[in-house]
Amino acid sequence: MSQTRNQETEGKIEAFWKSCREYLPVEDRDASFSSWFFGDSAALAEELLGLVISGVKTATCGALFDYEWEGISIPEVGSYHIVTDFSGEPRCLIQLSNVKICTFGGVTADFAAAEGEGDRSLKSWRAGHQAFFERRAAETGNVFDENITLVLEYFKVIYAKA
C-alpha cells in the first residue's frame, strides 16, 4: 500500500515518473500517480515485483480496512501507480485496468491465477493471503475472517526498469 518517504526517495520517484511520461498517452502525461510497494517485508516486496516485471502477476489486492486505516481512497480504473521496492526505489509503472470489491471468501480461481503467486491456485492464494491479512488485521486493530472486504486490482505494466 503506501509508504513513508523521505526527500531522497521523493526525488527518485519524481524522476522516475518524468522518465515514464514518454510511455503514456499525451492526454495522460500530466496525470497524478501514487507510489507504494507490495507486501509487508523486503523479501515479499522483491518477490512480487519480480512476478510483475516478468508478466506473471497482473493483479493485486488489499483489505479495505488498510485503505481506511491509512486514510487513502480506493484506486480508480485508469490510475497510475509507481511500484517501488521495500526501500522506496522505483521499479515499475502500472496502470489499473479494473477494480472490484469482493469478500475474501468470494475471490475466484481466475483472480488467484492473475495474482501470480505460489502455484497460482485458489488454495495457494487463500493460504498465503490469509496469513498476510491476519498480520495486517493485527497491526491495524481489525480481525480477519472470510467476510473481510478486499479491493481487487487488475493492472498492466507501462514501464519497468531493467
Protein Blocks (a to p, Z undefined) as FASTA:
>chain_A
ZZdddfklmmmmmmmmmmmmmmpcfklmmcccddddehjbfklmmmmmmmmmnomagcdc
ddfklmmmnopacddehiacddddfkopafbdcddfbdcdddfklpcfklmmmnopajlp
aklmmmmmmmmmmmmmmmnopacdfkbccdddddddfbdcZZ
